[in-house]
Amino acid sequence: MVEMRLIDIGTNLTHASFDKDRGQVLRDAESAGVSPLIITGTNVEESGHAQKYAASCNTAAVKKCFSTAGVHPHDAKTCNENTIAELSVLAHRPDVVAIGECGLDYNRDFSPRDEQRRWFEKQVELAAALEMPLFLHERDAFDDFYRILKKTEKAPWIKKAVHCFTGTGRELDAYLSLDCYIGITGWICDERRGVHLLPLLTRIPAGRLLLETDAPYLLPRTLGKERRSRRNEPKYLVHIARYIADILGKDPALLAHETFRNTCDFFGILQ
Ligand SMILES: [Zn+2]
């Protein structure tokens, strides 16, 4: 029997590193209690792949995967006049549960910043028009990101999740003031760069916390012998949940129950 049931809100299952054993990765996650998975869409093409894969896993009765449709800020430079229409078509498919990931990333600047802002705003508008939740990415771009996100105050029905939150206390408070959900990854298990997040965890209301692996990235450094390769997998969400429960001094089963509920509420799934 699995010890707890979790949903990985952010897993890049269409990534090439899963090409050889994607089905096994999904089964291993399920055996560990991590099901369903939300597959992150990072551009129009990948969002299409994510949707197709999710649809192929599901039956009318059992939903094993859902996906998001969006363009990551790194890929903003690939957007054109058809992009929003293409995302909109995908977003109407039953397995697609959010717009994103979208946002701003000034850490790597893979796309020019004005392009990032332009396509982030358009995706926020799309989510508002379709009344769908927003799956958000922000790295080293808080001020511009917050300024754009604040416009959603006029559309309070849009749910927002800041995925892989790694920011400061001031930034966390600002996101919570916009009623954002906060996604926490195995970044928190990193003794070199995740320590500042530990005291912030207690400031996230129980009803706003979401859990994710961001696999194949961000393998939790505290996994020890459990990890056989450098590739992260959705099954390791159990490790992340236990680590967070320990920091919060909370029963892992209760944390799993709360975050499962939050995830269903956020994406509007399994209800
Ligand atoms: Zn991201």
Boltz pocket constraint, residues with backbone or C-beta under 6 A from the ligand:
constraints:
  - pocket:
      binder: B
      contacts: [[A, 101], [A, 136], [A, 137], [A, 163], [A, 164]]
      max_distance: 6.0
